[in-house]
Structures are given as structure tokens and as C-alpha cells.
């Protein structure tokens, strides 16, 4: 796919079903390179059949397992699995915020006000997503399923709003693609997993 007024060629290689993430083989623009999705810590995937069974009920079973792995505490009841996933989503949101902060401070973006503005907007969205994840976590002990679902859905919206800050009119970045798009897609997929397993609490 040839971008207008640019010679940069973007090739997307999508690896499924392991992760619903696309990796760019070349930068989208010279001024706003897309960072890779945040990698999971090298922790063994849980082998417990109950965890595998729960993750199999989600749209992204492999991502579900690798997301749970660093936070697996041996508990396999649904509420505990939801808690582990929210902890994972919270941690990855913090990492996304750190990535956006680092990018905004990079001197190579000093002459790219649109990207800087978009990244600053992402700070706010990630902070809001963290608040939403905490509210979801607080709702687990009282079995407030509606609040869990509402707060996680709000966090998913926050990740999308971060991307919108780069692509919406009238002043999108030159290529119209968020440099945080892969990271946000991964976060949205984790949110989808949380909602799928939370639904089992009904």
C-alpha cells in the first residue's frame, strides 16, 4: 500500500490465532514510528485445565493465557481470573502510558506538534483507563458485575480515544494512523477478554 506523497511502503503481517496484533515492517512515517505492542513477561503459561477452559471461551484464548501468566496465583474461580486479568490490563496500561510519555519527550518529535498533541491526549486517556480498571477491581469483592463490565468497557473506549487523537479531522497526523495503534489494540483485546470472562459470573 503506497501512502500519498510518500515512498514508505507499509506491510502488515498478521499472526493469528496467537495474537490479534499486526506488526509493521516499516515505520508509518518518519516522524511517528509505531512502537511494538507491549510484550508479556517471560512467565510460563498456566497449565491448569480450568484456566484453559475459561480462556477458550474468549475471542483471544492464547492472549488470555499469556496475559494471566504473570499474575497467576493458583486460583481458578472465575472472580479470581477476572481479578488477574484486570491486574494485567492495569499493568499494561501503565506501560503504555510510559511509552507515550517517552515518545513525547523524544527530540525527534519536537517539530511534529500533531503527534505531540496526540500523545499528550493519550496520557489523559490512559490515566482515565487506570481509574476505570481500579473501579472494576473494587467491584469484584461485592460481586457488582454491572460495574465491572461498565468500567472495563470505558477503559476500552479510552484506548480507542487515544488513537482518535491522531486520526480525527480536521488535523490528523499526515498518514492518519496513531503511533500507539498496536499497543491500544492489544489493550482493547485484553479488555474484550475481561468482559467475556466476567460475563460468566452472571
C-alpha positions as CSV (number, residue, x, y, z in Angstrom):
1,X,0.0,0.0,0.0
2,X,1.7,3.2,-1.2
3,X,1.0,6.3,1.0
4,X,0.2,9.6,-0.7
5,X,3.3,11.8,-1.3
6,X,5.5,9.2,0.4
7,X,7.7,6.4,-0.8
8,X,7.4,4.5,2.5
9,X,5.8,1.1,2.0
10,X,3.9,-0.5,4.8
11,X,3.5,-4.2,5.0
12,X,1.3,-5.7,7.7
13,X,1.9,-9.2,8.8
14,X,-0.9,-10.5,11.0
15,X,-0.2,-13.6,13.0
16,X,-3.3,-15.5,14.1
17,X,-4.6,-17.0,16.2
18,X,-1.8,-16.4,18.6
19,X,-2.4,-12.7,18.9
20,X,-4.7,-10.3,17.1
21,X,-1.8,-7.9,16.6
22,X,-0.3,-6.6,13.3
23,X,3.4,-5.8,13.2
24,X,4.6,-3.1,10.8
25,X,7.7,-4.0,8.8
26,X,8.5,-0.3,8.2
27,X,7.7,2.9,10.1
28,X,4.4,4.5,9.2
29,X,6.1,7.9,8.9
30,X,9.5,9.3,9.6
31,X,8.0,11.4,12.4
32,X,5.8,9.0,14.2
33,X,7.2,5.4,14.4
34,X,4.7,2.9,15.8
35,X,6.2,1.2,18.9
36,X,5.7,-2.6,19.1
37,X,2.9,-4.0,21.3
38,X,4.0,-4.3,25.0
39,X,5.4,-7.8,25.5
40,X,4.4,-10.0,28.3
41,X,7.0,-11.0,31.0
42,X,8.6,-14.4,30.3
43,X,6.3,-16.4,32.6
44,X,5.1,-19.9,32.0
45,X,1.5,-20.1,30.6
46,X,-0.8,-21.6,33.2
47,X,-1.4,-25.3,32.5
48,X,-4.4,-25.6,34.8
49,X,-7.3,-27.1,32.7
50,X,-9.8,-24.7,34.3
51,X,-7.8,-21.6,33.2
52,X,-7.5,-23.1,29.7
53,X,-11.3,-23.8,29.6
54,X,-12.1,-20.2,30.6
55,X,-9.7,-18.7,28.1
56,X,-11.2,-20.9,25.4
57,X,-14.5,-19.1,25.9
58,X,-12.9,-15.8,24.8
59,X,-12.1,-14.5,21.3
60,X,-8.4,-14.5,22.1
61,X,-7.6,-17.7,24.1
62,X,-3.8,-17.6,23.6
63,X,-3.6,-13.9,24.6
64,X,-5.8,-14.7,27.5
65,X,-3.4,-17.4,28.8
66,X,-0.2,-15.3,28.3
67,X,-1.9,-12.3,29.9
68,X,-2.9,-14.3,33.0
69,X,0.5,-16.0,33.3
70,X,2.5,-13.3,35.2
71,X,-0.4,-12.8,37.7
72,X,-1.4,-16.4,38.1
73,X,-1.8,-17.2,41.8
74,X,-3.1,-20.7,41.6
75,X,-6.8,-19.7,42.0
76,X,-9.1,-20.8,39.2
77,X,-12.5,-19.5,40.2
78,X,-14.0,-17.0,37.7
79,X,-13.8,-14.0,40.0
80,X,-10.1,-14.6,40.7
81,X,-9.4,-15.0,37.0
82,X,-11.2,-11.7,36.3
83,X,-9.0,-10.1,39.0
84,X,-5.8,-11.4,37.5
85,X,-6.8,-10.1,34.1
86,X,-7.7,-6.7,35.4
87,X,-4.3,-6.5,37.2
88,X,-2.6,-7.4,33.9
89,X,-4.6,-4.8,32.0
90,X,-3.7,-2.2,34.6
91,X,0.0,-3.0,34.4
92,X,0.0,-2.9,30.6
93,X,-1.9,0.4,30.6
94,X,0.8,1.8,32.9
95,X,3.4,0.6,30.4
96,X,1.5,2.2,27.5
97,X,1.5,5.5,29.4
98,X,5.2,5.3,30.0
99,X,5.8,4.6,26.3
100,X,3.7,7.6,25.2
101,X,5.5,9.8,27.7
102,X,8.9,8.7,26.4
103,X,7.8,9.2,22.8
104,X,6.5,12.7,23.6
105,X,9.9,13.7,25.2
106,X,11.9,12.4,22.3
107,X,13.6,15.3,20.5
108,X,12.8,13.8,17.1
109,X,9.2,14.8,17.7
110,X,10.0,18.4,18.6
111,X,8.9,19.6,15.1
112,X,5.8,17.3,15.0
113,X,3.1,19.2,17.0
114,X,0.3,16.9,15.9
115,X,2.0,13.8,17.2
116,X,3.0,15.6,20.4
117,X,-0.6,16.7,20.9
118,X,-1.9,13.2,20.3
119,X,0.5,11.7,22.7
120,X,-0.5,14.2,25.4
121,X,-4.1,13.2,24.8
122,X,-3.1,9.6,25.4
123,X,-1.8,10.5,28.8
124,X,-5.2,11.6,29.8
125,X,-6.9,8.5,28.3
126,X,-4.5,6.1,30.0
127,X,-5.0,7.8,33.3
128,X,-8.7,7.5,32.9
129,X,-8.4,3.9,31.9
130,X,-6.4,3.2,35.0
131,X,-9.2,4.8,37.1
132,X,-11.7,2.6,35.3
133,X,-9.7,-0.5,35.9
134,X,-9.4,0.3,39.6
135,X,-13.2,0.8,39.8
136,X,-13.7,-2.5,38.1
137,X,-11.3,-4.2,40.6
138,X,-13.1,-2.6,43.5
139,X,-16.4,-4.1,42.3
140,X,-15.1,-7.7,42.4
141,X,-15.4,-8.3,46.1
142,X,-19.0,-7.1,46.2
143,X,-19.8,-9.1,43.0
144,X,-21.0,-6.0,41.2
145,X,-20.9,-7.4,37.7
146,X,-22.5,-4.4,36.1
147,X,-19.9,-2.1,37.4
148,X,-17.1,-4.4,36.3
149,X,-18.5,-4.5,32.8
150,X,-19.2,-0.8,32.6
151,X,-15.7,0.2,33.8
152,X,-13.8,-2.2,31.6
153,X,-15.9,-1.1,28.6
154,X,-15.0,2.5,29.5
155,X,-11.3,1.6,29.5
156,X,-11.6,0.0,26.1
157,X,-13.2,3.3,24.9
158,X,-10.3,5.2,26.4
159,X,-7.8,3.2,24.3
160,X,-9.7,3.9,21.2
161,X,-10.0,7.6,22.0
162,X,-6.2,7.7,22.3
163,X,-6.0,6.6,18.7
164,X,-8.7,9.0,17.7
165,X,-6.5,11.9,18.8
166,X,-4.2,11.2,15.9
167,X,-6.7,10.4,13.2
168,X,-9.8,12.6,13.7
169,X,-10.4,15.6,11.5
170,X,-9.7,18.4,10.8
171,X,-6.0,17.9,11.7
172,X,-5.0,14.2,11.6
173,X,-1.3,13.2,11.6
174,X,-0.1,13.1,7.9
175,X,-0.7,9.3,7.5
176,X,-3.9,9.3,9.6
177,X,-2.6,6.4,11.8
178,X,-2.0,6.5,15.6
179,X,1.6,5.6,16.6
180,X,0.0,3.8,19.6
181,X,-2.3,1.7,17.5
182,X,-0.7,-1.7,18.1
183,X,-0.4,-1.1,21.8
184,X,-4.0,0.1,22.0
185,X,-5.3,-2.9,20.0
186,X,-3.6,-5.2,22.4
187,X,-5.1,-3.4,25.4
188,X,-8.6,-3.5,23.8
189,X,-8.2,-7.2,23.2
190,X,-7.4,-7.7,26.9
191,X,-10.4,-5.7,27.8
192,X,-12.5,-7.9,25.5
193,X,-11.2,-11.0,27.3
194,X,-12.1,-9.5,30.7
195,X,-15.6,-8.8,29.5
196,X,-16.0,-12.3,28.1
197,X,-15.0,-14.0,31.4
198,X,-16.9,-11.5,33.5
199,X,-20.0,-12.5,31.6
200,X,-19.6,-16.0,33.1
201,X,-20.2,-14.5,36.5
202,X,-23.9,-13.9,35.7
